[in-house]
Amino acid sequence: MLLTPEESIHIQNNIGADIIMALDDVVKTTITGPRIEEAMYRTLRWIDRCIAAHKKPDVQNLFGIVQGGLDPVLRDICVRGLVERNLPGYAIGGLAGGEDKDSFWRVVAQCTAGLPEDKPRYVMGVGYPLDIVVCSALGADMYDCVYPTRTARFGSALVPEGVLKLKQNAMATDERPIDPSCPCMVCKNYTRAYLHCLVTKDPMGSQLLSYHNLSFMARLSRDLHMSILEGRFPEFVRGFLRVQFPKGDVPKWVHNAMEVAGIDISECCTPTNCQHDAMEAAGVDISDFCPPTKCP
């Protein structure tokens, strides 16, 4: 099947979605060489064809997609090119494809910094709760991901502390709900033990976990949004990290991203994790406070 920019927009016009996406040429971020540049310039050429083919610009918002792999020069060229088209919104594409987290957040930070603040900035394919919190701190507004339902099919439930694996034998006799603080239908009516029995034998288990996981993500998004509206987003981030990393072992990439975002998370981190390198560079001996293994 040949899918052209024009046919892609024609299909989306017929579907009638409020937001439609330009057809882009996307390659994995782990690929290197001229293919990345080729895809970026093709994406820019195709956005003009998509704009020309768009028949309902008054009721459907066409978003362009920033490509360029992990190359900051190519990403910058694509950002500038899309902004010049004055689109209703912009997506950051080509991530969540196997790149390391440090490269991931730097691309998001670069793109959000170059895209208009008064228009939606959408990170495509991103849906881990931690990634959403970090990207929101960096200026992103929208996300999509199959993670909540995909991880449910593997028997995992999302909880404030991370992931609860219902297939583990320890769940077989656990009479608690997935998350005592969750108001969803699943947590109100089913125990971990019952769900453990289902996820190992019955497709209904995946459906119930999907329901809970989607409820978890909706609640996370709502709480994140409200914290921004109420001017307490930094406190929200720190509270989220304290629950996810009670031992203070916040990943180094998260610490670096929050530093760029201007959010102080030092109270959530142990010296061995976030401050070890900084103290070492400053010539401060903190060996008495650190285990033999350095931070990641």
Secondary structure as GFF3:
##gff-version 3
##sequence-region A 1 296
A	DSSP	alpha_helix	5	15	.	.	.	ID=ss1
A	DSSP	beta_strand	19	21	.	.	.	ID=ss2
A	DSSP	alpha_helix	34	53	.	.	.	ID=ss3
A	DSSP	beta_strand	61	66	.	.	.	ID=ss4
A	DSSP	alpha_helix	72	84	.	.	.	ID=ss5
A	DSSP	beta_strand	89	92	.	.	.	ID=ss6
A	DSSP	alpha_helix	101	114	.	.	.	ID=ss7
A	DSSP	beta_strand	121	123	.	.	.	ID=ss8
A	DSSP	alpha_helix	129	137	.	.	.	ID=ss9
A	DSSP	beta_strand	142	143	.	.	.	ID=ss10
A	DSSP	alpha_helix	147	153	.	.	.	ID=ss11
A	DSSP	beta_strand	156	159	.	.	.	ID=ss12
A	DSSP	beta_strand	162	165	.	.	.	ID=ss13
A	DSSP	three_ten_helix	169	173	.	.	.	ID=ss14
A	DSSP	alpha_helix	185	189	.	.	.	ID=ss15
A	DSSP	alpha_helix	192	199	.	.	.	ID=ss16
A	DSSP	alpha_helix	204	229	.	.	.	ID=ss17
A	DSSP	alpha_helix	233	244	.	.	.	ID=ss18
A	DSSP	alpha_helix	252	261	.	.	.	ID=ss19
A	DSSP	three_ten_helix	266	268	.	.	.	ID=ss20
A	DSSP	pi_helix	271	275	.	.	.	ID=ss21
A	DSSP	alpha_helix	276	281	.	.	.	ID=ss22
A	DSSP	three_ten_helix	287	289	.	.	.	ID=ss23
###
